[in-house]
Amino acid sequence: MSVVIGVDIGATNLRVAVADLKGNILLKETGKTPNQSGLEVVNQIIQMSDRALGLLKLSRGDVKSIGVGSIGPLDLKKGIVVNSPNLKVGIIPVVEGLKKAFKSDVRLLNDCVAAVLGEKKFGAGKNLENIVYVTISTGIGCGAIVDNHLLLGKDGNAHEIGHIVIDKNGLLECGCGRRGHWEAYCSGRGIVNYAKLLISQDSKLWERSLLMTRCGNDLSKLNSELIFKSAKEGDEFSLKIVKETGLLNAIGFANIINVYDPELITVGGSIPLNNEELVLNPIKNYVSEYSINRVPDIILTPLREDIVLYGALAAALE
């Protein structure tokens, strides 16, 4: 039986799927992404793939091709991930390592580029020519198909949308080392840093907030999950964080609309998938104030947390 393998390399989680040649997922494996070295990441992918194949009573010789959706930045010509700011393991030799192990063709794409390909083949974008996928998770990224063309860029990094500047004053530093980037304020990690910035500017709301009580007034315990949980229960300070980050997200989405002019934007990543109304409603409410182009539908991806896996499989099947 011939199969393809899809790989999702995230900053936190590593996922592998084995699928038939129609893209039907037969088995998935999930684990934590190693954080010691790039070679360790590749070895973990190989081990997870071997385990999945074994459970299906298949071997490496049954693997027709492999698709990989990975956090960036990438160097597509060399087939590597290059010093990702969200996974500090240096170079990850993805293509060379997997080709050597499986003797199969390997296609590497940015995770969000893979995701929009998955959305086009398997999800909400099947009949559309202009779609964008946006993820808001550990980082922020996007993938775009314009006039049925998958955009890549010279190195495969045409969609590092999380690193557009949304604050010219650069009050917060991004994980990449630059200041004022969208990701620095609105990613899973960024929201926490932005909350701390708001606390430093006005501590009164914080001091009487449910969020402070939950953290025991210990900022080291502050995380995005607690912020959204408290916002859902009406905590004034948490709602302020959600509103402020929602406005910044709307600016980011307006930039996407102005640049790519999509028919549809689908959204994924742990932040919106777990907090749909709190994340998407502010974007929909404010985005028209900043967009010159007609605002498209903005929805959660129906492929949910599997979208990068489906995109990696689509890349393998192509």
C-alpha positions as CSV (number, residue, x, y, z in Angstrom):
1,M,0.0,0.0,0.0
2,S,1.4,3.4,-1.0
3,V,1.0,6.2,1.5
4,V,2.2,9.8,2.0
5,I,3.4,11.4,5.3
6,G,2.6,14.9,6.5
7,V,4.6,16.6,9.1
8,D,3.7,19.7,11.2
9,I,6.8,21.2,12.9
10,G,5.5,23.7,15.5
11,A,7.4,25.6,18.2
12,T,5.7,23.5,20.9
13,N,4.3,20.4,19.2
14,L,5.5,18.1,16.5
15,R,2.8,16.1,14.6
16,V,3.0,13.4,12.0
17,A,0.2,11.9,9.9
18,V,0.2,9.0,7.5
19,A,-2.5,9.2,4.8
20,D,-3.6,7.3,1.7
21,L,-3.1,8.8,-1.8
22,K,-6.5,10.6,-1.5
23,G,-5.4,12.4,1.6
24,N,-7.5,10.4,4.1
25,I,-5.5,10.3,7.3
26,L,-4.9,6.8,8.5
27,L,-3.0,7.5,11.7
28,K,-1.6,10.5,13.6
29,E,1.3,10.8,16.0
30,T,1.8,13.9,18.3
31,G,4.7,14.8,20.6
32,K,6.6,17.7,22.0
33,T,9.1,19.4,19.6
34,P,12.6,18.7,20.8
35,N,14.4,21.9,21.8
36,Q,18.1,20.9,21.9
37,S,19.1,20.7,18.3
38,G,17.8,20.7,14.8
39,L,19.1,17.2,14.2
40,E,17.1,16.0,17.2
41,V,13.9,17.5,15.6
42,V,14.6,15.5,12.4
43,N,15.3,12.3,14.3
44,Q,12.0,12.7,16.3
45,I,10.1,13.1,13.0
46,I,11.7,9.8,11.7
47,Q,10.9,8.0,15.0
48,M,7.3,9.2,15.0
49,S,6.9,8.2,11.3
50,D,8.4,4.8,11.9
51,R,6.1,4.2,14.8
52,A,3.0,5.2,12.8
53,L,4.0,3.1,9.9
54,G,4.6,0.1,12.2
55,L,1.1,0.5,13.7
56,L,-0.3,0.4,10.2
57,K,1.9,-2.6,9.4
58,L,3.7,-0.6,6.7
59,S,7.4,0.1,6.1
60,R,9.5,3.0,4.8
61,G,9.3,1.5,1.4
62,D,5.6,2.2,1.3
63,V,6.1,6.0,1.6
64,K,5.7,7.7,-1.8
65,S,6.4,11.2,-0.6
66,I,6.6,13.5,2.4
67,G,5.3,17.0,2.9
68,V,6.5,19.2,5.8
69,G,4.9,22.4,7.1
70,S,7.3,24.1,9.5
71,I,7.7,27.2,11.5
72,G,10.1,29.6,9.7
73,P,12.1,31.2,8.5
74,L,13.1,28.7,5.8
75,D,15.7,28.3,3.1
76,L,13.8,26.3,0.5
77,K,16.8,25.8,-1.8
78,K,18.7,24.2,1.0
79,G,15.6,22.5,2.5
80,I,16.2,23.8,6.0
81,V,14.6,25.8,8.8
82,V,16.9,28.7,9.6
83,N,17.2,29.8,13.3
84,S,13.5,30.1,14.1
85,P,12.9,32.7,16.8
86,N,10.2,30.5,18.4
87,L,12.3,27.3,18.4
88,K,15.9,28.1,19.2
89,V,17.6,25.0,17.9
90,G,19.6,26.5,15.0
91,I,19.4,24.8,11.6
92,I,16.9,22.0,11.1
93,P,18.1,19.9,8.1
94,V,14.6,18.8,7.2
95,V,14.8,17.7,3.5
96,E,18.2,16.1,3.7
97,G,17.4,14.2,6.8
98,L,14.1,12.8,5.7
99,K,15.2,12.0,2.2
100,K,18.1,10.0,3.6
101,A,15.9,8.0,5.9
102,F,12.9,7.3,3.6
103,K,14.4,7.5,0.1
104,S,11.4,9.6,-0.8
105,D,10.7,13.0,-2.3
106,V,10.3,15.6,0.4
107,R,8.6,19.0,0.0
108,L,9.2,21.6,2.7
109,L,6.9,24.6,3.1
110,N,6.3,27.3,5.8
111,D,3.6,25.9,8.1
112,C,1.0,28.6,7.1
113,V,1.8,28.2,3.4
114,A,1.2,24.5,3.8
115,A,-2.0,25.3,5.7
116,V,-3.5,27.5,3.0
117,L,-2.7,24.7,0.5
118,G,-4.6,22.4,2.8
119,E,-7.5,24.8,3.0
120,K,-7.6,24.9,-0.8
121,K,-7.5,21.2,-1.2
122,F,-9.5,19.9,1.8
123,G,-11.2,22.8,3.5
124,A,-13.2,26.0,3.0
125,G,-11.2,27.2,0.0
126,K,-12.0,24.4,-2.4
127,N,-13.8,26.6,-5.0
128,L,-11.9,29.8,-4.4
129,E,-8.9,31.4,-6.2
130,N,-7.9,34.0,-3.6
131,I,-7.6,32.8,0.0
132,V,-5.5,33.5,3.1
133,Y,-4.9,31.5,6.2
134,V,-3.8,33.1,9.4
135,T,-2.6,31.4,12.5
136,I,-2.4,33.1,16.0
137,S,-0.6,30.8,18.3
138,T,2.9,30.7,19.7
139,G,3.6,33.0,16.8
140,I,1.6,34.7,14.1
141,G,1.8,33.8,10.4
142,C,-0.1,33.5,7.2
143,G,-0.2,31.7,3.9
144,A,-1.8,33.1,0.7
145,I,-3.1,31.8,-2.6
146,V,-3.6,34.7,-5.1
147,D,-5.2,34.0,-8.5
148,N,-4.7,30.3,-7.8
149,H,-1.0,30.8,-7.3
150,L,0.6,29.7,-4.0
151,L,2.9,32.5,-2.9
152,L,6.4,31.4,-1.7
153,G,9.0,34.1,-2.0
154,K,12.7,33.8,-2.8
155,D,13.5,31.7,0.3
156,G,10.0,30.5,1.1
157,N,9.2,33.3,3.6
158,A,6.7,35.5,1.7
159,H,4.2,35.4,4.5
160,E,6.0,36.4,7.7
161,I,3.0,38.6,8.5
162,G,3.6,38.3,12.3
163,H,6.6,40.6,11.8
164,I,4.8,43.5,10.2
165,V,5.1,46.6,12.4
166,I,1.9,47.6,14.1
167,D,3.5,49.8,16.8
168,K,6.0,52.4,15.5
169,N,7.0,53.2,19.0
170,G,8.3,49.6,19.4
171,L,7.2,49.3,23.0
172,L,7.6,45.5,22.9
173,E,10.4,43.4,21.5
174,C,9.5,40.4,19.3
175,G,11.0,37.0,19.7
176,C,13.0,37.8,16.5
177,G,14.8,40.7,18.3
178,R,13.0,43.5,16.4
179,R,10.5,45.8,18.0
180,G,6.9,46.7,17.4
181,H,6.0,43.6,15.5
182,W,2.4,42.2,15.5
183,E,3.6,38.9,17.0
184,A,5.1,40.8,19.9
185,Y,1.7,42.0,21.0
186,C,-0.9,39.4,19.9
187,S,0.7,35.9,19.8
188,G,0.2,33.5,22.7
189,R,3.4,34.8,24.2
190,G,2.9,38.4,23.0
191,I,-0.5,38.8,24.8
192,V,1.2,38.1,28.1
193,N,3.9,40.6,27.5
194,Y,1.3,43.2,26.3
195,A,-0.7,42.5,29.5
196,K,2.4,43.2,31.6
197,L,3.0,46.4,29.6
198,L,-0.6,47.5,30.4
199,I,0.0,46.7,34.1
200,S,3.1,48.9,34.1
201,Q,1.1,51.8,32.6
202,D,-1.9,51.5,34.9
203,S,-1.8,49.0,37.8
204,K,-5.2,50.0,39.3
205,L,-7.3,47.7,37.1
206,W,-4.9,44.9,37.6
207,E,-4.9,45.2,41.4
208,R,-8.7,44.6,41.6
209,S,-8.9,42.1,38.8
210,L,-9.9,38.4,38.9
211,L,-6.8,37.8,36.8
212,M,-4.5,39.1,39.5
213,T,-6.3,36.9,42.1
214,R,-5.8,33.8,39.8
215,C,-2.1,34.6,39.5
216,G,-1.7,35.3,43.2
217,N,-0.3,38.7,42.1
218,D,2.6,36.8,40.6
219,L,3.2,38.0,37.0
220,S,5.4,34.9,36.3
221,K,2.1,32.8,36.5
222,L,0.3,35.0,33.9
223,N,-0.5,33.2,30.7
224,S,-2.9,33.6,27.7
225,E,-5.2,30.8,28.9
226,L,-5.8,32.7,32.2
227,I,-6.4,36.0,30.4
228,F,-9.1,34.5,28.1
229,K,-10.7,32.5,30.9
230,S,-11.0,35.6,33.0
231,A,-12.3,37.6,30.1
232,K,-15.0,35.0,29.5
233,E,-16.1,35.6,33.1
234,G,-16.3,39.3,32.7
235,D,-13.1,40.4,34.3
236,E,-12.6,44.1,33.4
237,F,-8.8,44.0,33.1
238,S,-8.8,40.8,31.0
239,L,-11.5,42.3,28.7
240,K,-9.3,45.3,28.3
241,I,-6.4,43.1,27.1
242,V,-8.7,41.3,24.7
243,K,-10.1,44.5,23.3
244,E,-6.7,46.1,22.9
245,T,-5.1,43.0,21.2
246,G,-8.3,42.7,19.1
247,L,-7.8,46.2,17.8
248,L,-4.2,45.3,16.9
249,N,-5.3,42.1,15.3
250,A,-7.7,44.1,13.2
251,I,-4.9,46.3,12.0
252,G,-2.9,43.1,11.1
253,F,-5.9,41.6,9.2
254,A,-6.5,44.9,7.4
255,N,-2.9,44.8,6.2
256,I,-3.5,41.3,4.9
257,I,-6.7,42.4,3.1
258,N,-4.9,45.4,1.5
259,V,-2.0,43.4,0.3
260,Y,-3.6,40.1,-0.9
261,D,-7.2,41.1,-1.6
262,P,-8.6,37.6,-0.6
263,E,-12.1,36.2,-1.0
264,L,-11.8,34.4,2.3
265,I,-9.6,34.5,5.3
266,T,-9.6,31.4,7.5
267,V,-8.1,31.5,11.0
268,G,-6.5,28.9,13.1
269,G,-4.0,28.4,15.9
270,S,-4.7,27.8,19.6
271,I,-5.7,31.3,20.5
272,P,-8.7,31.7,18.1
273,L,-9.6,28.0,18.1
274,N,-10.1,28.1,21.9
275,N,-11.5,31.6,22.1
276,E,-13.5,32.2,18.8
277,E,-15.8,35.1,19.8
278,L,-13.2,37.0,21.9
279,V,-10.7,36.8,19.1
280,L,-12.7,37.1,15.9
281,N,-15.4,39.6,17.0
282,P,-13.0,42.5,17.6
283,I,-11.3,41.8,14.2
284,K,-14.6,41.9,12.4
285,N,-15.7,45.0,14.3
286,Y,-12.6,47.1,13.6
287,V,-11.0,45.7,10.4
288,S,-13.1,47.9,8.0
289,E,-11.7,51.0,9.7
290,Y,-8.2,50.1,8.4
291,S,-8.9,48.2,5.2
292,I,-9.2,50.0,1.8
293,N,-10.2,46.8,0.1
294,R,-13.6,45.0,0.5
295,V,-13.5,43.0,3.6
296,P,-13.9,39.2,2.9
297,D,-15.5,36.6,5.1
298,I,-13.3,35.8,8.1
299,I,-13.9,32.4,9.7
300,L,-12.3,29.7,11.8
301,T,-10.8,27.0,9.6
302,P,-13.0,23.9,9.5
303,L,-9.8,21.8,9.5
304,R,-9.0,23.2,12.9
305,E,-5.8,22.0,14.6
306,D,-5.2,19.5,11.7
307,I,-4.9,22.2,9.0
308,V,-1.1,22.2,8.8
309,L,-1.1,18.4,8.6
310,Y,-3.6,18.5,5.8
311,G,-1.5,21.1,4.1
312,A,1.7,19.0,4.5
313,L,-0.3,16.0,3.0
314,A,-1.5,18.2,0.1
315,A,2.2,19.2,-0.5
316,A,3.2,15.5,-0.5
317,L,0.4,14.6,-2.9
318,E,1.3,17.3,-5.3
